[in-house]
């Protein structure tokens, strides 16, 4: 015969037996969900060196920098190189760009850098890659409206400016970069060009053999810097 306390104790024991497994299982599920869903640290990206064009400065990269940051780049992965655009490509500027790229690599710990260059900066970047050791340290090279095969508009200032002379068709710099392989090494190359570019003449000066060459439609020379479609193309190429 049960005492008055025995039914109560039996019921309490049954309740504890039924309830005990559920908190443990719930905790286990929560643990596994947290491990699966908790975001880990973002993988570091290849740092990007932005190289402006003739008579410009690093401020021209404001729109593209913001787009790259919106795509996940940190400020510490974006570098805008400023330089004297009236100097010689092969004798001065390519070496300075190379030194800057090495500084970026040391600062970030990255094995390689990506380079996005506009206009005259394309010649500087390409000389660094072709003849300055950059083929071993550059991952992607993007040329926006670069006078890669020279532009006749550069004759207007070639008499007194070395950089303009370097941009003229048939110059030592242009011929040297066009000789042999225009896209040497394991570097991935891309160009973006406009058929309404008032600075690059002819428009066909921009594309390079062996590069991903993308027409952007009817844009003025500097409009490529802020064009949304061009920016999207550059970001997609850097991610490739």
NUSENU-568982 format. One record per residue (C-alpha): residue number from 1; residue in three letters; x, y, z. Coordinates in Angstrom, 3 decimals, always signed. Layout:
+-----+--------+----------+----------+----------+
| num | residu |     east |    north |       up |
+-----+--------+----------+----------+----------+
| NUM |    ALA |        X |        Y |        Z |
...
+-----+--------+----------+----------+----------+
This chain:
+-----+--------+----------+----------+----------+
| num | residu |     east |    north |       up |
+-----+--------+----------+----------+----------+
|   1 |    UNK |   +0.000 |   +0.000 |   +0.000 |
|   2 |    UNK |   +1.350 |   +3.422 |   -0.975 |
|   3 |    UNK |   +1.929 |   +6.054 |   +1.630 |
|   4 |    UNK |   +0.549 |   +9.556 |   +0.902 |
|   5 |    UNK |   +4.013 |  +10.760 |   -0.144 |
|   6 |    UNK |   +4.784 |   +7.878 |   -2.566 |
|   7 |    UNK |   +2.459 |   +8.980 |   -5.451 |
|   8 |    UNK |   +3.950 |  +12.452 |   -5.275 |
|   9 |    UNK |   +7.502 |  +11.106 |   -5.357 |
|  10 |    UNK |   +6.668 |   +8.761 |   -8.243 |
|  11 |    UNK |   +5.128 |  +11.555 |  -10.259 |
|  12 |    UNK |   +8.101 |  +13.833 |   -9.574 |
|  13 |    UNK |  +10.543 |  +11.107 |  -10.660 |
|  14 |    UNK |   +8.607 |  +10.569 |  -13.905 |
|  15 |    UNK |   +8.580 |  +14.279 |  -14.676 |
|  16 |    UNK |  +12.318 |  +14.563 |  -14.106 |
|  17 |    UNK |  +12.957 |  +11.555 |  -16.334 |
|  18 |    UNK |  +10.896 |  +13.059 |  -19.169 |
|  19 |    UNK |  +12.250 |  +16.567 |  -18.902 |
|  20 |    UNK |  +15.924 |  +15.893 |  -18.290 |
|  21 |    UNK |  +16.921 |  +14.910 |  -21.896 |
|  22 |    UNK |  +15.350 |  +17.940 |  -23.598 |
|  23 |    UNK |  +17.512 |  +20.742 |  -22.200 |
|  24 |    UNK |  +20.638 |  +18.714 |  -22.952 |
|  25 |    UNK |  +19.532 |  +18.060 |  -26.551 |
|  26 |    UNK |  +18.530 |  +21.672 |  -27.065 |
|  27 |    UNK |  +21.886 |  +22.849 |  -25.793 |
|  28 |    UNK |  +23.601 |  +20.396 |  -28.118 |
|  29 |    UNK |  +21.638 |  +21.670 |  -31.120 |
|  30 |    UNK |  +22.433 |  +25.246 |  -30.182 |
|  31 |    UNK |  +26.115 |  +24.426 |  -29.969 |
|  32 |    UNK |  +26.139 |  +22.785 |  -33.375 |
|  33 |    UNK |  +24.137 |  +25.646 |  -34.940 |
|  34 |    UNK |  +26.510 |  +28.214 |  -33.524 |
|  35 |    UNK |  +29.530 |  +26.395 |  -34.895 |
|  36 |    UNK |  +27.939 |  +26.112 |  -38.330 |
|  37 |    UNK |  +26.403 |  +29.580 |  -38.558 |
|  38 |    UNK |  +28.834 |  +31.843 |  -36.739 |
|  39 |    UNK |  +30.796 |  +33.819 |  -39.353 |
|  40 |    UNK |  +34.532 |  +33.359 |  -39.270 |
|  41 |    UNK |  +37.088 |  +36.063 |  -39.970 |
|  42 |    UNK |  +37.012 |  +37.365 |  -43.551 |
|  43 |    UNK |  +39.778 |  +35.986 |  -45.715 |
|  44 |    UNK |  +42.355 |  +38.686 |  -46.517 |
|  45 |    UNK |  +42.135 |  +40.010 |  -50.059 |
|  46 |    UNK |  +44.985 |  +40.782 |  -52.404 |
|  47 |    UNK |  +45.808 |  +44.454 |  -51.763 |
|  48 |    UNK |  +45.002 |  +46.845 |  -54.600 |
|  49 |    UNK |  +47.368 |  +49.602 |  -55.746 |
|  50 |    UNK |  +45.572 |  +52.369 |  -57.653 |
|  51 |    UNK |  +47.742 |  +54.318 |  -60.123 |
|  52 |    UNK |  +46.307 |  +57.597 |  -61.444 |
|  53 |    UNK |  +46.970 |  +59.145 |  -64.823 |
|  54 |    UNK |  +48.701 |  +62.197 |  -66.274 |
|  55 |    UNK |  +48.169 |  +65.528 |  -64.477 |
|  56 |    UNK |  +46.016 |  +63.790 |  -61.861 |
|  57 |    UNK |  +46.371 |  +62.702 |  -58.233 |
|  58 |    UNK |  +45.136 |  +59.910 |  -55.935 |
|  59 |    UNK |  +41.877 |  +61.777 |  -55.338 |
|  60 |    UNK |  +40.497 |  +60.515 |  -58.657 |
|  61 |    UNK |  +39.947 |  +57.071 |  -57.110 |
|  62 |    UNK |  +37.241 |  +58.115 |  -54.649 |
|  63 |    UNK |  +34.345 |  +56.349 |  -56.418 |
|  64 |    UNK |  +36.201 |  +53.099 |  -57.132 |
|  65 |    UNK |  +37.602 |  +52.964 |  -53.599 |
|  66 |    UNK |  +34.074 |  +53.227 |  -52.186 |
|  67 |    UNK |  +32.856 |  +50.505 |  -54.543 |
|  68 |    UNK |  +35.716 |  +48.221 |  -53.523 |
|  69 |    UNK |  +34.986 |  +48.828 |  -49.844 |
|  70 |    UNK |  +31.320 |  +48.030 |  -50.440 |
|  71 |    UNK |  +32.486 |  +44.773 |  -52.044 |
|  72 |    UNK |  +34.343 |  +43.813 |  -48.870 |
|  73 |    UNK |  +37.783 |  +45.395 |  -49.139 |
|  74 |    UNK |  +39.156 |  +47.021 |  -46.007 |
|  75 |    UNK |  +40.833 |  +50.420 |  -46.071 |
|  76 |    UNK |  +44.042 |  +48.601 |  -45.128 |
|  77 |    UNK |  +43.849 |  +46.685 |  -48.436 |
|  78 |    UNK |  +43.475 |  +49.741 |  -50.710 |
|  79 |    UNK |  +46.418 |  +51.948 |  -51.666 |
|  80 |    UNK |  +46.445 |  +55.027 |  -53.914 |
|  81 |    UNK |  +49.916 |  +55.823 |  -55.214 |
|  82 |    UNK |  +50.720 |  +59.456 |  -55.968 |
|  83 |    UNK |  +53.621 |  +60.475 |  -58.201 |
|  84 |    UNK |  +55.013 |  +63.214 |  -60.457 |
|  85 |    UNK |  +53.344 |  +62.543 |  -63.788 |
|  86 |    UNK |  +55.899 |  +64.549 |  -65.770 |
|  87 |    UNK |  +58.748 |  +62.105 |  -65.269 |
|  88 |    UNK |  +60.057 |  +59.292 |  -67.469 |
|  89 |    UNK |  +58.150 |  +55.993 |  -67.412 |
|  90 |    UNK |  +61.136 |  +53.698 |  -67.814 |
|  91 |    UNK |  +63.870 |  +55.705 |  -66.094 |
|  92 |    UNK |  +62.012 |  +56.921 |  -63.015 |
|  93 |    UNK |  +58.352 |  +56.093 |  -62.482 |
|  94 |    UNK |  +58.262 |  +52.316 |  -62.977 |
|  95 |    UNK |  +61.006 |  +51.924 |  -60.378 |
|  96 |    UNK |  +59.138 |  +54.150 |  -57.945 |
|  97 |    UNK |  +55.976 |  +52.123 |  -58.446 |
|  98 |    UNK |  +57.941 |  +48.944 |  -57.850 |
|  99 |    UNK |  +59.289 |  +50.309 |  -54.577 |
| 100 |    UNK |  +55.785 |  +51.320 |  -53.529 |
| 101 |    UNK |  +54.399 |  +47.879 |  -54.368 |
| 102 |    UNK |  +57.135 |  +46.283 |  -52.253 |
| 103 |    UNK |  +56.227 |  +48.590 |  -49.382 |
| 104 |    UNK |  +52.582 |  +47.493 |  -49.696 |
| 105 |    UNK |  +53.588 |  +43.840 |  -49.677 |
| 106 |    UNK |  +55.694 |  +44.301 |  -46.541 |
| 107 |    UNK |  +52.955 |  +46.257 |  -44.797 |
| 108 |    UNK |  +50.189 |  +43.775 |  -45.599 |
| 109 |    UNK |  +52.190 |  +40.548 |  -45.649 |
| 110 |    UNK |  +50.720 |  +39.761 |  -49.084 |
| 111 |    UNK |  +52.710 |  +37.788 |  -51.628 |
| 112 |    UNK |  +51.243 |  +39.760 |  -54.540 |
| 113 |    UNK |  +49.361 |  +42.966 |  -55.276 |
| 114 |    UNK |  +46.702 |  +43.907 |  -57.808 |
| 115 |    UNK |  +47.187 |  +47.093 |  -59.839 |
| 116 |    UNK |  +44.438 |  +49.237 |  -61.349 |
| 117 |    UNK |  +45.833 |  +52.035 |  -63.513 |
| 118 |    UNK |  +44.177 |  +54.858 |  -65.406 |
| 119 |    UNK |  +45.501 |  +56.447 |  -68.599 |
| 120 |    UNK |  +49.239 |  +57.259 |  -68.399 |
| 121 |    UNK |  +49.475 |  +55.150 |  -65.242 |
| 122 |    UNK |  +48.934 |  +52.095 |  -67.436 |
| 123 |    UNK |  +52.321 |  +52.579 |  -69.101 |
| 124 |    UNK |  +54.018 |  +52.933 |  -65.722 |
| 125 |    UNK |  +52.355 |  +49.788 |  -64.373 |
| 126 |    UNK |  +53.060 |  +47.764 |  -67.502 |
| 127 |    UNK |  +56.743 |  +48.761 |  -67.532 |
| 128 |    UNK |  +57.050 |  +47.702 |  -63.896 |
| 129 |    UNK |  +55.523 |  +44.315 |  -64.718 |
| 130 |    UNK |  +57.392 |  +43.763 |  -67.986 |
| 131 |    UNK |  +60.842 |  +45.045 |  -67.068 |
| 132 |    UNK |  +60.893 |  +45.884 |  -63.353 |
| 133 |    UNK |  +60.224 |  +42.560 |  -61.679 |
| 134 |    UNK |  +56.487 |  +43.051 |  -61.292 |
| 135 |    UNK |  +55.643 |  +39.856 |  -63.162 |
| 136 |    UNK |  +56.552 |  +37.970 |  -59.982 |
| 137 |    UNK |  +54.620 |  +40.212 |  -57.598 |
| 138 |    UNK |  +51.501 |  +41.403 |  -59.487 |
| 139 |    UNK |  +48.382 |  +39.238 |  -59.592 |
| 140 |    UNK |  +45.973 |  +41.325 |  -61.720 |
| 141 |    UNK |  +46.743 |  +44.395 |  -63.831 |
| 142 |    UNK |  +43.847 |  +46.557 |  -65.037 |
| 143 |    UNK |  +44.327 |  +49.338 |  -67.599 |
| 144 |    UNK |  +41.518 |  +51.895 |  -67.772 |
| 145 |    UNK |  +41.774 |  +53.970 |  -70.958 |
| 146 |    UNK |  +45.529 |  +53.420 |  -71.162 |
| 147 |    UNK |  +47.519 |  +54.767 |  -74.141 |
| 148 |    UNK |  +49.017 |  +51.321 |  -74.497 |
| 149 |    UNK |  +49.947 |  +51.770 |  -78.142 |
| 150 |    UNK |  +50.368 |  +55.529 |  -77.942 |
| 151 |    UNK |  +47.999 |  +58.438 |  -78.448 |
| 152 |    UNK |  +48.367 |  +61.250 |  -80.965 |
| 153 |    UNK |  +47.016 |  +63.799 |  -78.487 |
| 154 |    UNK |  +50.286 |  +63.480 |  -76.538 |
| 155 |    UNK |  +52.095 |  +65.343 |  -79.313 |
| 156 |    UNK |  +50.501 |  +68.531 |  -77.965 |
| 157 |    UNK |  +52.818 |  +68.505 |  -74.938 |
| 158 |    UNK |  +55.654 |  +66.261 |  -76.133 |
| 159 |    UNK |  +57.978 |  +69.184 |  -76.882 |
| 160 |    UNK |  +58.503 |  +70.034 |  -73.212 |
| 161 |    UNK |  +57.208 |  +67.027 |  -71.218 |
| 162 |    UNK |  +58.901 |  +63.617 |  -70.995 |
| 163 |    UNK |  +55.727 |  +61.799 |  -69.971 |
| 164 |    UNK |  +53.949 |  +63.145 |  -73.037 |
| 165 |    UNK |  +56.811 |  +61.960 |  -75.221 |
| 166 |    UNK |  +56.474 |  +58.511 |  -73.644 |
| 167 |    UNK |  +52.786 |  +58.445 |  -74.624 |
| 168 |    UNK |  +53.283 |  +59.343 |  -78.286 |
| 169 |    UNK |  +52.838 |  +56.611 |  -80.899 |
| 170 |    UNK |  +56.157 |  +54.957 |  -81.669 |
| 171 |    UNK |  +57.921 |  +56.221 |  -78.543 |
| 172 |    UNK |  +60.632 |  +54.117 |  -76.942 |
| 173 |    UNK |  +58.262 |  +53.179 |  -74.118 |
| 174 |    UNK |  +55.353 |  +52.258 |  -76.396 |
| 175 |    UNK |  +57.515 |  +50.236 |  -78.786 |
| 176 |    UNK |  +59.279 |  +48.392 |  -75.970 |
| 177 |    UNK |  +56.008 |  +47.423 |  -74.296 |
| 178 |    UNK |  +54.486 |  +46.300 |  -77.594 |
| 179 |    UNK |  +57.504 |  +44.230 |  -78.612 |
| 180 |    UNK |  +57.123 |  +40.499 |  -78.039 |
| 181 |    UNK |  +54.523 |  +39.526 |  -75.442 |
| 182 |    UNK |  +52.234 |  +42.422 |  -74.457 |
| 183 |    UNK |  +50.947 |  +40.523 |  -71.421 |
| 184 |    UNK |  +53.960 |  +38.671 |  -69.995 |
| 185 |    UNK |  +54.173 |  +36.361 |  -67.013 |
| 186 |    UNK |  +51.424 |  +34.768 |  -64.951 |
| 187 |    UNK |  +49.763 |  +38.153 |  -64.407 |
| 188 |    UNK |  +46.086 |  +38.442 |  -65.395 |
| 189 |    UNK |  +45.496 |  +41.473 |  -67.623 |
| 190 |    UNK |  +42.364 |  +43.455 |  -68.430 |
| 191 |    UNK |  +41.680 |  +46.671 |  -70.313 |
| 192 |    UNK |  +38.570 |  +48.853 |  -70.445 |
| 193 |    UNK |  +38.212 |  +51.246 |  -73.371 |
| 194 |    UNK |  +35.722 |  +53.740 |  -74.794 |
| 195 |    UNK |  +34.919 |  +54.501 |  -78.416 |
| 196 |    UNK |  +34.282 |  +58.141 |  -77.440 |
| 197 |    UNK |  +37.577 |  +58.740 |  -75.616 |
| 198 |    UNK |  +38.755 |  +62.251 |  -76.463 |
| 199 |    UNK |  +42.257 |  +61.663 |  -75.056 |
| 200 |    UNK |  +43.195 |  +58.257 |  -76.462 |
| 201 |    UNK |  +43.513 |  +58.411 |  -80.242 |
| 202 |    UNK |  +42.964 |  +55.955 |  -81.776 |
| 203 |    UNK |  +40.578 |  +54.186 |  -79.400 |
| 204 |    UNK |  +42.145 |  +50.887 |  -80.471 |
| 205 |    UNK |  +45.314 |  +51.903 |  -78.614 |
| 206 |    UNK |  +43.943 |  +50.547 |  -75.345 |
| 207 |    UNK |  +43.340 |  +46.782 |  -75.881 |
| 208 |    UNK |  +46.264 |  +44.405 |  -75.372 |
| 209 |    UNK |  +46.919 |  +41.056 |  -76.996 |
| 210 |    UNK |  +46.319 |  +38.383 |  -74.354 |
| 211 |    UNK |  +44.207 |  +40.598 |  -72.083 |
| 212 |    UNK |  +40.494 |  +40.620 |  -71.300 |
| 213 |    UNK |  +39.541 |  +43.685 |  -73.356 |
| 214 |    UNK |  +36.183 |  +45.248 |  -72.485 |
| 215 |    UNK |  +34.471 |  +48.094 |  -74.395 |
| 216 |    UNK |  +32.541 |  +50.375 |  -72.037 |
| 217 |    UNK |  +30.490 |  +52.252 |  -74.628 |
| 218 |    UNK |  +30.604 |  +55.973 |  -75.279 |
| 219 |    UNK |  +32.351 |  +57.463 |  -72.250 |
| 220 |    UNK |  +34.776 |  +60.346 |  -71.977 |
| 221 |    UNK |  +38.312 |  +59.588 |  -70.845 |
| 222 |    UNK |  +37.885 |  +60.443 |  -67.174 |
| 223 |    UNK |  +34.320 |  +59.149 |  -66.949 |
| 224 |    UNK |  +35.618 |  +55.591 |  -66.751 |
| 225 |    UNK |  +36.766 |  +56.431 |  -63.222 |
| 226 |    UNK |  +33.220 |  +56.876 |  -61.941 |
| 227 |    UNK |  +31.208 |  +54.661 |  -64.262 |
| 228 |    UNK |  +29.209 |  +52.005 |  -62.397 |
| 229 |    UNK |  +29.432 |  +49.374 |  -65.128 |
| 230 |    UNK |  +33.185 |  +49.843 |  -65.477 |
| 231 |    UNK |  +33.593 |  +49.599 |  -61.709 |
| 232 |    UNK |  +31.566 |  +46.382 |  -61.639 |
| 233 |    UNK |  +33.740 |  +44.965 |  -64.411 |
| 234 |    UNK |  +36.931 |  +45.857 |  -62.564 |
| 235 |    UNK |  +35.681 |  +44.294 |  -59.334 |
| 236 |    UNK |  +34.610 |  +41.122 |  -61.113 |
| 237 |    UNK |  +37.993 |  +40.849 |  -62.811 |
| 238 |    UNK |  +39.907 |  +41.332 |  -59.554 |
| 239 |    UNK |  +37.814 |  +38.546 |  -58.038 |
| 240 |    UNK |  +38.635 |  +36.154 |  -60.882 |
+-----+--------+----------+----------+----------+
